[in-house]
Amino acid sequence: MKIAVLGGTGKEGSGLALRWANAGHTVVIGSRDAARAAAVAQELNLVFGDERIAGADNLSAATDADVVVLSVPYTAHADTIAGVKNALTGKVVIDVTVPINPTDFLRVQVPAGGSASREAQSMLDNGARVVAAFQNISATHLKKLDAVVDCDVLVCGDDDAAKQIGMQLVRDVGMRAWDAGPLDNAVVVEGLTPILLGINKRHKVKGAGIRITGA
Ligand SMILES: NC(=O)c1ccc[n+]([C@@H]2O[C@H](COP(=O)([O-])OP(=O)(O)OC[C@H]3O[C@@H](n4cnc5c(N)ncnc54)[C@H](OP(=O)(O)O)[C@@H]3O)[C@@H](O)[C@H]2O)c1
């Protein structure tokens, strides 16, 4: 699959890019600045010793991809979507974004549109199918390619075929995927992240995550 990771120059997106490239997908990192994307891609490719990750501006990356991942701060979420909307028609869009208030990041924030991913779907009224995933996976785990990420991923979406693709992309990076229901449920998944960040801080752990038990 050809995957564009918008905001892939950042912590979370670069980790996902690395893992998907390692799993054999074609990955393009998107950025507001094509040169920055190319530089980060080059840096990530050092792990592999070949050029399997490319870099481009966000619009070019989204245009060429089958699956587009949104991995930007919530404050940049709406603008990023607006900038690439026409390139997303009919595509699967994996939204990793968590609505975090940078000045109060340990408290759950519920955005006016219900959740970040619900807001994305509302903006993308062009047949794009938004799937919410990975919001609870700390970037600290993703970069260590040889490490098993001891966390599960809850996947929400209204389009079943798109959700199946999202779940496969979770398995491809070595994690368990759980169908967590419709996109409206993403408000809870996004809300778990500030709770996990608070657990990291109060219990002095790195990258707390969740596990579904009883399966
Ligand atoms: N970090 C984690 O452990 C983690 C875990 C789970 C979920 N998340 C969520 O995943 C998303 C990305 O997290 P991150 O830690 O990777 O974020 P980040 O490193 O702060 O930012 C990611 C990228 O977004 C772009 N960006 C930053 N500010 C922007 C702005 N004002 N306007 C447009 N683009 C901007 C930048 O790319 P360019 O400058 O190259 O355009 C940046 O490299 C967030 O919503 C976060 O809540 C993060």
The ligand as an SDF file (V2000), in Angstrom:
LIG
                    3D

 48 52  0  0  0  0  0  0  0  0999 V2000
    3.9270   11.9720   20.2600 N   0  0  0  0  0  0  0  0  0  0  0  0
    3.2190   10.9450   20.7160 C   0  0  0  0  0  0  0  0  0  0  0  0
    3.7080   10.0970   21.4920 O   0  0  0  0  0  0  0  0  0  0  0  0
    1.7780   10.7800   20.2770 C   0  0  0  0  0  0  0  0  0  0  0  0
    1.1030    9.6070   20.6220 C   0  0  0  0  0  0  0  0  0  0  0  0
   -0.1840    9.4160   20.1680 C   0  0  0  0  0  0  0  0  0  0  0  0
   -0.8220   10.3980   19.4320 C   0  0  0  0  0  0  0  0  0  0  0  0
   -0.1660   11.5490   19.1470 N   0  0  0  0  0  0  0  0  0  0  0  0
   -0.8540   12.5830   18.3640 C   0  0  0  0  0  0  0  0  0  0  0  0
   -0.3290   12.5270   17.0510 O   0  0  0  0  0  0  0  0  0  0  0  0
   -0.2580   13.8410   16.5120 C   0  0  0  0  0  0  0  0  0  0  0  0
    1.1840   14.1310   16.1410 C   0  0  0  0  0  0  0  0  0  0  0  0
    1.9520   14.0910   17.3090 O   0  0  0  0  0  0  0  0  0  0  0  0
    3.5130   14.4570   17.3080 P   0  0  0  0  0  0  0  0  0  0  0  0
    3.9840   14.2480   18.6850 O   0  0  0  0  0  0  0  0  0  0  0  0
    4.1580   13.7340   16.1840 O   0  0  0  0  0  0  0  0  0  0  0  0
    3.4400   16.0050   16.9780 O   0  0  0  0  0  0  0  0  0  0  0  0
    4.5930   17.0040   16.5860 P   0  0  0  0  0  0  0  0  0  0  0  0
    5.8800   16.2570   16.4890 O   0  0  0  0  0  0  0  0  0  0  0  0
    4.5020   18.1590   17.5150 O   0  0  0  0  0  0  0  0  0  0  0  0
    4.1060   17.5420   15.1630 O   0  0  0  0  0  0  0  0  0  0  0  0
    3.9730   16.6900   14.0450 C   0  0  0  0  0  0  0  0  0  0  0  0
    4.1400   17.4960   12.7800 C   0  0  0  0  0  0  0  0  0  0  0  0
    3.0170   18.3460   12.5940 O   0  0  0  0  0  0  0  0  0  0  0  0
    3.4360   19.4820   11.8590 C   0  0  0  0  0  0  0  0  0  0  0  0
    3.0120   20.6980   12.5650 N   0  0  0  0  0  0  0  0  0  0  0  0
    3.4020   21.1250   13.7710 C   0  0  0  0  0  0  0  0  0  0  0  0
    2.8270   22.2980   14.0850 N   0  0  0  0  0  0  0  0  0  0  0  0
    2.0820   22.6180   13.0160 C   0  0  0  0  0  0  0  0  0  0  0  0
    1.2630   23.7270   12.7270 C   0  0  0  0  0  0  0  0  0  0  0  0
    1.0780   24.7240   13.5950 N   0  0  0  0  0  0  0  0  0  0  0  0
    0.6280   23.7590   11.5370 N   0  0  0  0  0  0  0  0  0  0  0  0
    0.7840   22.7510   10.6470 C   0  0  0  0  0  0  0  0  0  0  0  0
    1.5620   21.6520   10.8940 N   0  0  0  0  0  0  0  0  0  0  0  0
    2.1910   21.5950   12.0660 C   0  0  0  0  0  0  0  0  0  0  0  0
    4.9460   19.4770   11.7960 C   0  0  0  0  0  0  0  0  0  0  0  0
    5.3130   19.0730   10.4990 O   0  0  0  0  0  0  0  0  0  0  0  0
    5.9340   20.1060    9.4380 P   0  0  0  0  0  0  0  0  0  0  0  0
    6.4860   21.2780   10.1910 O   0  0  0  0  0  0  0  0  0  0  0  0
    7.0020   19.2930    8.8120 O   0  0  0  0  0  0  0  0  0  0  0  0
    4.8210   20.4520    8.5420 O   0  0  0  0  0  0  0  0  0  0  0  0
    5.3190   18.4430   12.8240 C   0  0  0  0  0  0  0  0  0  0  0  0
    6.5340   17.7870   12.5220 O   0  0  0  0  0  0  0  0  0  0  0  0
   -0.7900   14.7800   17.5830 C   0  0  0  0  0  0  0  0  0  0  0  0
   -2.1440   15.0670   17.3480 O   0  0  0  0  0  0  0  0  0  0  0  0
   -0.6160   13.9850   18.8700 C   0  0  0  0  0  0  0  0  0  0  0  0
   -1.5510   14.3510   19.8640 O   0  0  0  0  0  0  0  0  0  0  0  0
    1.1340   11.7550   19.5200 C   0  0  0  0  0  0  0  0  0  0  0  0
  1  2  1  0
  2  3  2  0
  2  4  1  0
  4  5  1  0
  4 48  2  0
  5  6  2  0
  6  7  1  0
  7  8  2  0
  8  9  1  0
  8 48  1  0
  9 10  1  0
  9 46  1  0
 10 11  1  0
 11 12  1  0
 11 44  1  0
 12 13  1  0
 13 14  1  0
 14 15  2  0
 14 16  1  0
 14 17  1  0
 17 18  1  0
 18 19  2  0
 18 20  1  0
 18 21  1  0
 21 22  1  0
 22 23  1  0
 23 24  1  0
 23 42  1  0
 24 25  1  0
 25 26  1  0
 25 36  1  0
 26 27  1  0
 26 35  1  0
 27 28  2  0
 28 29  1  0
 29 30  1  0
 29 35  2  0
 30 31  1  0
 30 32  2  0
 32 33  1  0
 33 34  2  0
 34 35  1  0
 36 37  1  0
 36 42  1  0
 37 38  1  0
 38 39  2  0
 38 40  1  0
 38 41  1  0
 42 43  1  0
 44 45  1  0
 44 46  1  0
 46 47  1  0
M  CHG  2   8   1  16  -1
M  END
$$$$
